[in-house]
Amino acid sequence: MTETLHPFTLTPVLSARPWGGRRLEEYGKHLPDGVLIGESWEVADLPDHVAPYIDDPRSRVSSGPLVELSLSEVIEGYGEELLGPIPPTAEGRFPLLVKLLDARENLSVQVHPHEGYVAEHPDTRLKVESWYVMEARLGAAMFHGFKPGLSHQQIAAKTGTRDVVSTLRASRPLPGSFHNVPPGLVHSLGAGLMVAEIQTPSDTTYRLYDWAVEYGREPRQLHAEEGAASILLDPVDAGSLPPATGRGVRLLTSNSHYWIREHRTHAGIELSNLPGPRVMMVIRGDLSVGDLTLAQGGTAIIPACAVGTPVAARRPSTILEIGLAG
């Protein structure tokens, strides 16, 4: 392709979930009538077999000369112009998945397999993820790891039953708080939370409990044995950050897959000088990215070759800058 690569937006992939709701409409998403949507995949480039419950698990360029191309097709045509020195996945795809999640009800208590488990089970994929809390309704809870003093054996005996909930550490997260969810950490988003989720492009998830009785939902498969084998009591990088106050920039996380910076500003934004593309997400307020204008809930990709594009907020805004680790 000969067209110069400029910042671009994508058409999200909407995913119906039994715990989802309709609040994503408030973030500019066009939801189908009468369907509970739990997830808006803002940046997605998954093979079909990784998410077989989605008709097309690839977000596509929403306008301009590249319209309707998937990210892997953009990579095929532009390569380093998009990614810089960052390699794509082994399948030639964009190595990041970015979502908005609307938890009308509790999500399942779940765990993603750690590196040791994945190494012994080639049909699984490593999933590292992080949550940025956008909204938290009164009383909304988050489950993030275990209460102290419990053994792996005690916890494993409760997986697949409601008793596993009694082992979990619960908190009342505030908007603007940030939480890492490394592989092996048992977790669950509670009803009333809206979060931005940044993760590696995987969907290997083991459900330990699904709240089907409490909500009258259709029972889904649980994975007590696989989940118990995937649990780590104290995984590395399972930290959280409280909301920041005032204007400024802070690094939320940096791991071997991605890094995230939070910008609280109503002026120009200075991007990190690290190599690779950027995913820019508007948590609140707005953002201009070159000729693009994003409202709350909007997401754009700045290719590696265009990281010098002017980026600015026109009113007090919170912006996530997400980059890929080499």
Secondary structure, 3 states (H helix, E strand, C coil): CCCCCCCEEEECEEEEEEEEECHHHHHCCCCCCCCCEEEEEEECECCHHHCCCCCCCECEECCCCCCCCEHHHHHHHHCHHHHCCCCCCCCCCCCCEEEEEEECCCCCEEECCCHHHHHHCCCCCCCCEEEEEEEECCCCCEEEEECCCCCHHHHHCCCCCHHHHHHEEEECCCCCCEEEECCCCCEEECCCEEEEEEECCCCCCEEEECCHHHHCCCCCCCCHHHHHHHCCCCCCCCCEECCCCCCEEEEEEECCCEEEEEEEECCECCCCCCCCCEEEEEEECCEEECCEEECCCCEEEECHHHCCCCEECCCCEEEEEEEECC
